[in-house]
């Protein structure tokens, strides 16, 4: 579980949640979860035997081919070593209290045999209330997609306070 870096760094807007995972039979998926926050009314997951029991599901990050050549070189015989790196762009505005306060994130990996393991946890502080810059993301083309010629791309942006975003997109 590589990013975000926990500790005193205060995050805002959107940020990457990344890491890598390998297994002897192949990793089926990674899931990102978080703890409830004091006073939160969101209903947590109560699946017995699941590592997310009592937590809030966030997302399944995507595996990206070639994103971790260091891991691939260190474990060349592991299944799917070429796509060991995973990532997710977390829009912190969607967290409880609109992304203001401390949060503990978890990354769980599940192999193709249904076994799971905790990849790690990150305790972060988010403060969208003090954000001064617009933030957003491109949604299309999809992460890791290869496109050529004429194609449609679109995304979104949120503007805190009274700052007006300016966006320039260049297709090259």
C-alpha positions in Angstrom: 0.0 0.0 0.0 2.2 2.8 -1.3 0.1 6.0 -1.4 -1.2 8.2 0.0 1.5 8.8 2.5 0.1 8.9 6.0 1.2 11.1 8.8 1.3 14.9 9.0 0.6 15.6 5.3 -2.9 17.2 4.9 -4.6 16.1 1.7 -7.3 17.9 -0.3 -9.3 17.3 -3.4 -8.5 14.1 -5.4 -5.5 12.0 -4.6 -4.0 8.7 -5.7 -4.5 5.5 -3.6 -1.9 3.1 -5.0 0.1 -0.1 -4.3 0.9 -3.5 -5.7 -0.1 -7.1 -5.1 1.1 -10.5 -6.2 0.0 -14.0 -5.3 1.1 -17.6 -6.1 -2.3 -18.2 -8.0 -2.9 -14.7 -9.1 -4.6 -11.7 -7.6 -8.3 -11.4 -8.4 -8.9 -7.9 -7.0 -8.0 -5.3 -4.5 -10.6 -3.5 -2.4 -10.2 -0.2 -0.7 -12.1 0.4 2.6 -12.2 2.9 5.4 -13.1 3.0 9.1 -16.2 4.8 10.2 -15.6 8.4 11.5 -16.9 9.5 14.9 -20.6 10.6 14.5 -20.9 9.0 11.1 -24.3 7.5 10.2 -23.2 5.5 7.1 -24.1 1.9 7.5 -20.9 -0.3 7.5 -20.6 -3.7 5.8 -21.3 -6.6 8.1 -20.2 -9.6 6.0 -18.9 -12.4 8.2 -15.4 -13.5 7.5 -14.7 -10.6 5.2 -11.8 -8.2 6.1 -14.1 -5.2 5.4 -16.4 -6.3 8.2 -17.5 -3.1 10.1 -15.9 -0.8 7.5 -17.1 1.3 4.6 -16.3 0.2 1.0 -14.7 2.8 -1.2 -13.7 1.2 -4.5 -11.9 -1.5 -6.4 -8.7 0.0 -7.9 -7.6 -0.9 -11.4 -4.5 -3.0 -12.2 -2.3 -1.2 -14.7 -0.1 -3.2 -17.1 3.6 -2.1 -16.8 3.1 0.2 -13.9 5.5 -1.6 -11.5 8.5 -2.8 -13.5 10.5 -3.1 -10.2 8.0 -5.6 -8.9 7.8 -7.5 -12.2 11.6 -7.7 -12.3 11.8 -9.0 -8.7 9.0 -11.6 -9.1 9.1 -12.6 -12.8 7.5 -16.0 -12.3 4.5 -14.8 -10.3 1.1 -14.9 -12.2 0.3 -11.4 -13.7 3.5 -9.8 -12.4 3.3 -7.5 -15.4 0.1 -5.9 -13.9 1.0 -6.0 -10.2 0.5 -2.2 -9.7 -2.9 -0.9 -8.8 -4.4 2.5 -8.4 -7.5 4.5 -7.7 -8.1 8.3 -7.8 -10.1 9.1 -4.6 -12.3 12.1 -4.7 -12.1 13.1 -1.0 -15.2 15.3 -1.3 -17.2 12.0 -1.2 -15.8 11.0 2.2 -17.9 11.6 5.3 -18.0 15.3 6.3 -17.1 16.2 2.7 -13.5 15.2 3.2 -12.7 17.0 6.4 -11.0 15.2 9.2 -8.9 12.1 9.8 -9.6 8.8 8.0 -8.1 5.4 8.1 -7.9 3.6 4.7 -7.4 -0.2 4.2 -6.3 -2.1 1.1 -7.2 -5.8 1.0 -6.1 -8.2 -1.8 -8.1 -11.3 -2.8 -6.5 -14.1 -4.8 -8.2 -16.3 -7.3 -8.8 -19.0 -4.7 -10.8 -16.6 -2.6 -8.2 -16.0 0.1 -7.6 -12.4 1.3 -4.9 -10.5 3.0 -4.5 -6.9 4.3 -2.0 -5.0 2.2 -1.8 -2.2 4.7 -3.5 0.7 6.3 -3.0 4.5 5.9 -4.2 7.1 8.4 -4.6 10.4 6.6 -6.0 13.8 7.3 -8.1 15.6 4.7 -9.1 19.2 4.8 -11.3 20.3 1.8 -12.6 23.2 3.9 -9.2 24.9 3.4 -8.8 23.9 -0.3 -8.0 26.9 -2.5 -7.4 25.2 -5.9 -10.0 23.5 -8.1 -9.6 19.7 -8.5 -11.0 17.0 -10.8 -10.2 14.3 -13.2 -10.6 13.1 -16.7 -13.0 10.1 -16.9 -12.6 9.2 -20.6 -10.6 7.6 -22.0 -10.4 5.1 -19.2 -7.3 4.6 -17.0 -4.7 2.7 -18.9 -6.5 3.0 -22.2 -4.7 3.4 -25.5 -6.5 5.6 -28.0 -5.6 7.2 -31.4 -7.3 9.3 -33.9 -10.3 11.4 -33.0 -11.9 10.4 -29.7 -14.2 11.8 -27.0 -12.7 12.8 -23.6 -14.5 14.3 -20.7 -14.1 14.8 -17.0 -15.2 16.9 -14.1 -13.9 19.6 -11.7 -15.0 21.0 -8.4 -14.2 24.6 -7.3 -13.8 25.3 -3.6 -14.7 28.8 -2.3 -14.9 31.3 -5.2 -11.9 30.2 -7.3 -12.9 29.7 -10.9 -11.2 26.7 -12.6 -9.6 27.0 -16.0 -9.0 23.9 -18.0 -6.9 23.3 -21.1 -6.9 19.9 -22.8 -4.4 19.1 -25.5 -4.7 16.0 -27.6 -1.4 15.1 -29.0 
